[in-house]
Amino acid sequence: MRLIRPLLPFLLWLPLAVSAQPAFDAPPERSTDGGFTLAWEADGPVVLEQATGPDHGDARTLYEGGDTSTVISGLPDGEYRFRLRAADADAWADEATVVVEHHSLARAFGFFAVGAVVFLVLIGAILRGRPRD
Amino acid sequence: MTGLDDPILPTSIAWGLLAAFSVLWVVLGWWLGRRNKTAEDHMLAGRNVGLALATATAMATWVTANTTMTAPQLALQLGVWGMLGYSLGALGLILFAPLARRIRELMPEGFTSGDFIRLRYGKFTWRVFLVVSLIYAFGWLVSMAMAGGVLINALAGIDYRVGMTVILTVCVLYTLLGGLRAVIGTDFIQTVIIIAGAAFIAWLTIDKVGFEAIHFNLMEERPELLSLLFPAAIMFLFNNLLFGVGEIFHSNVWWSRAFAFGRNVGFRAYLFGGLLWLPIPIVAGFIALATPALGINVPAADMVGPLVAAEVLGLTGAIVVFIVVFAALASSLDSLLAATSDLVTRDIYRGHIRPQASEQHQFHATKVIVVLLGLLTWLAASYRGEIPIVGSLAELLYFTGAFVASAIWPIVAGLYWKKANPQGAAWSMILGSGIGLTSYFLIGFYVAALVGAAVSLAVMVLTTWLMPRPFDWGRLARSDAEVPA
């Protein structure tokens, strides 16, 4: 114990001395509009890649720098894989998978039709103008 | 790839611009409002605003943080349809033109939209309306305060809370000093700045990036943004239109102007204001589509407008964007502060707490309420990203969509249908808001207003048909008339 006591302050600081690996912060699992925000926690600049296959064969760099989030949008239906690493490291630190499945066109045009009806009734009500006494 | 970690506008320039325009708006507010002596002067600018000022204030107030910053966000999230859909918000102003004329005819002595609902439908419906209206007003106030903070943070790297606090304080100060007269006067100057600045930015963006590069990169990286069959965007089209209509038809911001504009001015002012507004969201939204071509990282969707403009246009662009958005923010924040404080003073303080309050007493109460509203807004905007609803500008804004769209039919039926009844009006707002909100959480932010408006229409038509209750239009002309039970 007598030997360990002088080392205690160093041992307590040890976990802080090791820099934390970048990690995604609650990434979404699904998206119905082809868009979402990916956020991460990191001590410094990171590299973020996007791919469509599990082997990341078609990976492309989405972002490289010191920001801690990025907005992704306009993706078609599919499974998208994202991975993250510190800019000065070679090994990937974290991965996330997001499934994009858009609303069906039938549902989309259903809402469109309801909106069109409400709008046309509104125009009609205003154009009739004067109250019907 | 660039991002938020390397802001384009030097902090010293940002502070200089902020200080210069803050002083300009506050001094103008004081100068324009120095002749206000009564609550009516302060709230309705003497009820005789002319066509030029009226058109400018309609257009500038509708060009908000939401137009200059949410339009790019929607273009980034929902593509071409999102951008065009946002511009349909102009129909809210255009369709309000005939309503403004009718409001002025029916209620020559009216003060607020709450007055109309109270006299037309009675106390229960009036209280439901006040809840709907205040939720919306507060959501809009918070979204604009947030936009101020986001803008300064995105362009200059100044802490979000610091920027938001400064912009909010400036708007509270000059609204406090000048009332509606100051709001309308500053709106005129802000309109000129907004139109000139937006045209300048769009021209430079097209000149520097080019349509071909924008199209190619979008097809490569975000193809759905160019798809005409993008499901969420198709659902969004009428949602946005009805949201805009609901915002304008029910809000005291637009009713107070209908009361303040001179006779025969309201119709033309709202029509011209809407036509002038139409291209602004397309111009503001278009630049967001250049994001992939420029390789810009967008950390939060509501930052995309200022980030892209500053990246494309450099320091000059950043300065122009800063001035334009600050003008757009100020022109709407002040209007909303003034109109909401009028509504609270007239409908809550005088209507529920001190019915015998004198003119002078109301004059002072209006000012205290402006300060309290400012403080509450500051508190809520401080928690951007920490409270689920107060996430991004669009999420917060469209959360209020269910409420406002459900108020469209009680207003339209109240103005034009002689047999519309109070229970129908109240329940169309309650059910429209409730079911609209449910769809917000179950389906997405892009359908809440549409569902709210559809449910509200069904309830209003059904109850008017099943329980008709004839109304004497003459009651509306007497602002202090006894209300129906």
Interface residues (C-beta under 8 A of the other chain):
Chain A: T32 D33 G34 G35 T37 Y63 E64 G65 G66 D67 T68 S69 T70 V71 S73 G74 L75 P76 H102 H103 S104 L105 R107 A108 F109 F111 F112 V114 G115 A116 V117 V118 F119 V121 L122 I123 A125 I126 R128 G129 R130 P131 R132 D133
Chain B: M1 T2 G3 L4 D5 L76 Q77 L78 G79 L95 P98 L99 L218 E221 R222 P223 E224 L225 L226 L229 F230 P231 A232 I234 M235 L237 F238 N239 L241 L242 V245 N297 V298 P299 A300 A301 V304 I408 V412 A413 L415 Y416 W417 K418 I443 G444 Y446 V447 L450 V451 A453 A454 L457 W473
